[in-house]
Amino acid sequence: MSFKLKAAVAAVGLALISGHAAAANWQTPVGGGELFAIVFDKVTNDAYVKDLNLTFSDMVSNGQTAGYSLNFNLSGDSNFASLVSAAGGTSNLAYYVAAGNTTTNSYLLTDSSTPTGLNNTVVGGFASPLQTWMNNSGIGAVINSSGGSTFTTPSTSYDPLNAGQFTTNWDNKLSGNQSMAASINTATSFYQVTKGTGSPLGAVTPVKYGSSFGAASWDLTTGATGDVSLTYSVPVPEPGTWALMAAGLLFVAGIARRRTSV
């Protein structure tokens, strides 16, 4: 095997290894640029809110890399335990993950189906309240003082359901033809949505994360011992994809060798 080909194969291997090491820029401040996980009871509207300590840029930089993964065990969190206790179990729980970047007018969010019917007005109508709630409702101070999460009820002042920031329930935040939320034990896809600069009503195209490898997903699952974990993962390419990539590398190496010998 030629040096050039060996170097190319080594580079691919290193890229895959680095993809498994969730190398994020962790931070403690709570703000609109961070990812939040929301788990809620569809019956009572109680909610658990967790700051994932991941910035918008962390996910844009790393969140589409094959093999990239994150795991958060929620079972040891007293706030999550309060939600499960109030809900009488996990059967009525749903969840989603979201973040916003007001500088770029771009937003990250889960959706249980491909978001449709999006335009600047719809995206702005979702994003502005989300940003306001994250930054100004007081939930940041509550989360910082309680170890990164909180349990909210409809009577709590920083609960967005009653802060005038959102509509009737957590399950549908963008428009009437899709749902950001997924039931527990159901994976949900991850999208980036960026407001356009043209007509206020121009169509907005969501970008699906990890689409080159299948689909990146957030998944809230219960384990055999009752533990509940929130995980993010980007699939590794199938063996057929690797075979195609190897064939391409060999083809490039063959051309390079032929040119060298000429």
C-alpha positions in Angstrom: 0.0 0.0 0.0 1.4 3.4 -1.0 2.2 6.1 1.6 -0.5 8.3 0.2 -3.1 5.6 0.5 -2.0 4.7 4.0 -2.2 8.3 5.1 -5.7 8.6 3.6 -6.9 5.5 5.4 -5.3 6.6 8.7 -7.0 10.0 8.4 -10.4 8.3 8.0 -9.8 6.1 11.0 -8.8 9.1 13.2 -11.9 11.0 12.1 -14.1 8.1 13.2 -12.3 7.7 16.5 -12.6 11.4 17.3 -16.3 11.2 16.4 -16.8 8.9 19.4 -15.3 11.2 21.9 -18.0 13.7 22.6 -15.5 16.6 22.8 -17.9 19.5 23.6 -17.1 22.9 25.0 -18.9 22.5 28.4 -20.0 25.7 30.1 -22.1 26.6 33.1 -24.0 29.8 32.2 -27.6 29.2 31.2 -28.6 31.2 28.1 -30.3 31.0 24.8 -27.2 29.6 23.1 -27.4 26.3 25.0 -29.4 23.2 24.4 -32.2 22.4 26.8 -34.0 19.1 27.2 -37.7 19.4 28.1 -39.6 16.4 29.5 -43.2 16.9 30.3 -46.3 15.2 31.5 -49.0 15.5 28.7 -51.8 15.2 31.3 -50.8 17.6 34.0 -48.4 19.9 32.0 -45.7 19.5 34.7 -42.3 19.7 33.2 -38.6 18.8 33.8 -36.1 21.2 32.2 -32.4 20.3 31.9 -29.6 22.5 30.6 -27.4 20.0 28.7 -24.4 22.3 29.0 -23.9 22.1 25.3 -23.8 25.3 23.2 -25.4 25.8 19.8 -21.9 25.9 18.3 -20.9 22.6 19.9 -23.7 20.8 18.1 -23.1 22.6 14.8 -19.4 21.6 15.0 -19.7 18.0 16.3 -23.3 17.0 16.0 -23.1 15.6 12.5 -19.9 13.6 12.9 -20.3 9.8 12.4 -20.1 8.0 15.7 -20.6 11.2 17.8 -22.7 10.4 20.9 -23.8 11.9 24.2 -25.5 10.3 27.2 -27.3 11.8 30.1 -28.7 9.5 32.9 -31.7 11.4 34.3 -32.6 8.8 36.9 -30.2 10.2 39.5 -31.7 13.7 39.2 -34.1 14.6 42.0 -36.0 17.0 39.7 -36.6 14.3 37.2 -37.6 12.0 40.0 -40.2 14.6 41.0 -41.6 14.7 37.5 -41.9 10.9 37.3 -43.5 10.8 40.8 -46.0 13.5 40.0 -46.8 11.8 36.6 -47.3 8.4 38.3 -44.7 6.8 36.0 -43.3 7.5 32.5 -46.3 6.4 30.4 -47.6 10.0 29.8 -44.2 11.6 29.4 -42.9 13.2 26.2 -39.7 15.1 25.4 -37.9 17.4 23.1 -34.5 19.2 22.8 -34.0 22.8 21.5 -31.6 25.6 21.3 -31.4 29.0 19.6 -28.7 31.4 18.3 -30.1 34.9 17.9 -26.9 36.1 16.2 -27.4 33.8 13.2 -31.2 33.5 13.6 -30.7 29.7 13.5 -32.3 27.1 15.8 -31.8 23.5 16.7 -34.7 21.3 17.5 -36.1 17.8 17.6 -39.1 16.8 15.6 -40.9 13.5 15.5 -41.5 14.1 11.7 -39.9 16.2 9.1 -40.9 19.9 9.8 -43.1 21.3 7.1 -44.8 24.6 6.4 -41.9 26.6 8.0 -41.3 30.2 7.1 -39.6 33.2 8.7 -42.7 34.2 10.6 -43.4 30.7 12.0 -39.7 30.1 12.9 -39.5 33.5 14.6 -42.7 32.9 16.4 -41.2 29.8 18.0 -37.7 31.1 18.5 -38.4 34.5 20.1 -40.5 33.1 23.0 -37.9 30.3 23.5 -35.1 32.8 23.7 -37.0 35.1 26.0 -38.0 32.3 28.3 -34.4 30.9 28.5 -32.8 34.3 29.1 -35.4 36.4 31.0 -37.9 34.2 32.8 -35.7 33.5 35.8 -35.4 29.8 34.9 -31.6 30.3 34.3 -31.0 31.3 37.9 -33.2 28.4 39.1 -31.3 25.9 37.0 -27.9 27.2 38.1 -28.9 27.0 41.7 -30.3 23.5 41.4 -27.4 21.7 39.6 -28.5 22.1 36.0 -32.2 21.2 36.0 -35.6 22.1 37.5 -39.0 20.6 38.0 -41.9 23.0 37.1 -45.6 22.9 37.6 -48.3 25.1 36.1 -48.3 27.3 39.2 -44.6 28.0 39.1 -43.8 31.5 37.9 -41.0 30.4 35.6 -43.1 27.7 34.0 -43.4 28.7 30.3 -46.9 27.2 30.1 -48.1 30.1 32.3 -45.6 32.8 31.5 -47.3 34.0 28.4 -44.5 32.7 26.2 -46.1 29.6 24.6 -49.4 28.3 23.5 -51.5 25.7 25.1 -49.1 22.8 25.5 -45.6 21.6 25.0 -46.4 19.1 22.3 -46.7 21.5 19.4 -44.5 24.6 19.2 -43.9 25.5 15.6 -47.2 25.1 13.8 -50.2 22.9 13.6 -48.8 20.3 11.1 -45.9 18.9 13.1 -44.8 18.0 16.6 -41.5 18.6 18.2 -42.2 16.2 21.0 -41.8 12.4 21.0 -43.0 9.8 23.5 -40.6 8.2 25.8 -38.8 5.2 24.2 -39.2 6.8 20.8 -36.3 8.4 18.9 -36.7 11.8 17.4 -34.7 13.4 14.6 -32.6 16.6 15.0 -32.9 19.6 12.7 -31.3 23.0 12.2 -33.7 25.7 11.0 -32.4 29.1 9.9 -34.5 32.1 9.2 -34.1 33.4 5.6 -33.3 37.0 4.7 -35.8 37.4 1.9 -39.6 37.7 2.1 -41.0 37.5 5.7 -43.1 34.6 4.5 -40.5 32.9 2.4 -40.2 29.1 2.9 -37.5 27.8 5.3 -35.8 24.5 4.7 -34.8 22.5 7.8 -31.4 20.7 7.6 -31.6 17.1 9.1 -28.5 16.3 11.2 -26.5 13.2 10.2 -28.4 12.7 7.0 -25.3 11.4 5.3 -25.1 8.5 7.7 -28.8 7.8 8.3 -30.2 10.2 10.8 -28.9 11.7 14.0 -31.4 11.3 16.8 -32.2 12.2 20.4 -33.8 9.3 22.3 -35.2 9.2 25.8 -35.3 5.6 26.9 -36.1 3.5 30.0 -33.6 0.7 30.8 -34.2 -2.7 32.3 -33.5 -1.5 35.8 -35.8 1.5 35.4 -33.1 4.0 34.7 -34.0 6.7 32.2 -31.3 8.0 29.8 -31.3 10.8 27.2 -28.9 10.0 24.4 -27.8 11.6 21.2 -26.1 9.6 18.5 -25.1 9.8 14.9 -25.0 6.5 13.0 -21.7 5.1 11.6 -21.9 4.4 7.8 -23.0 0.9 6.8 -20.4 -1.6 5.6 -21.6 -1.0 2.0 -20.7 2.7 2.4 -17.3 1.9 3.7 -16.7 -0.4 0.7 -17.7 2.4 -1.6 -15.3 4.8 0.2 -12.5 2.3 0.0 -13.1 1.7 -3.7 -12.9 5.5 -4.2 -9.6 5.7 -2.2 -8.1 2.9 -4.2 -9.2 4.6 -7.5 -7.6 7.9 -6.4 -4.4 6.0 -5.3 -4.3 4.3 -8.7 -4.5 7.6 -10.6 -1.8 9.0 -8.4 0.5 6.0 -9.0 -0.1 6.2 -12.7 0.7 9.8 -12.9 3.9 9.2 -10.8 5.1 6.5 -13.2 4.4 8.5 -16.3 
